[in-house]
Amino acid sequence: MDDNARPHRARLVRSYLESKTIPQMAWPAKSPDLNPIAHVWDILGRWIAGHRVHPGTLHDLQHALLQEWELLPQQGINDSIASMPRHCQACISAREYHTRY
């Protein structure tokens, strides 16, 4: 999926996908994210942002993310996955308008 986010539009990414013949699915910009892992990334990002000392290097960030990942309760991941039917229904019901997700 390609939601026109800058990392997805980078020439390097496009070249890689083309070289591996990976098809891309067009996705409207600013569309709701229907990928449960994106919600988990959001949780991890908020936890990292809440640290008193922010990671100063890429290595520090990797270490902090791995630590937080280990602390992430499995139930939170399960809840995110279980919420996907509600997310999908909200998107269908919104008919191209905003949802709370």
C-alpha positions in Angstrom: 0.0 0.0 0.0 1.2 3.5 -0.8 -0.5 6.3 1.1 1.7 9.0 -0.4 3.7 9.3 2.9 7.2 10.7 2.1 9.0 7.5 3.1 6.8 5.5 0.7 7.4 8.0 -2.1 11.2 8.1 -1.9 13.1 7.1 -5.1 15.1 4.5 -3.2 11.9 2.8 -2.0 10.3 2.9 -5.5 13.4 1.6 -7.2 13.7 -1.3 -4.7 10.0 -2.2 -5.1 10.4 -2.1 -8.9 13.6 -4.2 -8.9 11.9 -6.9 -6.8 8.7 -6.6 -9.0 6.6 -5.9 -5.9 3.3 -4.5 -6.9 2.1 -1.4 -5.2 -1.5 -0.7 -4.3 -2.6 2.9 -4.6 -4.1 4.2 -1.3 -5.7 7.6 -0.9 -3.7 10.2 0.9 -4.7 10.8 4.5 -6.8 7.6 4.6 -7.4 5.9 7.9 -4.7 3.4 8.7 -6.1 -0.1 8.6 -2.9 -1.8 9.6 -2.9 -2.9 13.2 0.9 -2.7 13.5 0.7 1.0 12.8 -1.3 1.4 16.0 1.4 -0.5 17.9 4.1 1.7 16.4 2.1 4.7 17.6 2.0 3.3 21.2 5.8 2.6 21.1 6.4 6.1 19.7 4.4 7.7 22.5 6.2 5.7 25.1 9.6 6.7 23.7 8.5 10.3 23.5 7.6 10.1 27.2 11.1 9.2 28.3 12.9 11.9 30.2 16.0 11.4 28.1 15.4 11.0 24.4 17.5 8.7 22.2 20.4 10.6 20.8 21.5 8.2 18.1 19.9 5.7 15.8 21.5 2.9 18.0 19.9 4.5 21.1 16.5 4.6 19.4 16.8 1.0 18.4 17.7 0.0 21.9 14.9 2.0 23.4 12.3 0.5 20.9 13.5 -3.0 21.7 13.2 -2.4 25.4 9.7 -1.0 25.0 8.7 -3.8 22.7 9.6 -6.3 25.4 7.4 -4.5 27.8 4.4 -4.2 25.4 1.6 -6.4 26.8 0.4 -9.0 24.4 -3.2 -8.1 25.2 -2.6 -4.6 23.7 -1.5 -6.2 20.4 -4.5 -8.6 20.6 -6.9 -5.7 21.2 -5.4 -3.8 18.3 -6.0 -6.7 16.0 -9.5 -7.4 17.4 -10.5 -3.8 16.7 -9.9 -4.0 13.0 -13.5 -5.1 12.1 -14.7 -1.9 13.9 -12.1 0.2 12.1 -13.2 -1.2 8.7 -16.9 -0.7 9.5 -16.2 2.9 10.6 -14.4 3.6 7.3 -17.3 2.1 5.3 -19.9 4.0 7.3 -18.0 7.3 7.0 -18.2 7.2 3.2 -14.9 9.1 2.6 -15.2 11.3 5.7 -13.2 11.3 8.8 -13.4 8.5 11.4 -12.3 8.6 15.0 -9.5 6.2 14.1 
